[in-house]
């Protein structure tokens, strides 16, 4: 769980894996989805809170959610993501229906 803490503390979703014995050569990259997959597949009986919704558990963002339209210039999308410190942003049509995630 040290790597999860590091990812959380550093606000990153991926961490490079280096080989200390080989002069720090990059040998791979791990992301939070790799860890999530391993947790769910290796420890299904030990995971708890399956009966609670993600909102009840406080997972995710539900207030002040930023979104963009599909014709929003890339520069504007990236600027929103940088200034709001978010790693993805919902893409909606003109009726505010979700059509994707950037």
Secondary structure by P-SEA (a helix, b strand, c coil): caaaaaaaaacccbbbbbcccccccccccccaaaaaaaaaaccccccccccccccccccccccbbbbbcccccaaaaaaaaaaacccbbbbbcccccccccc
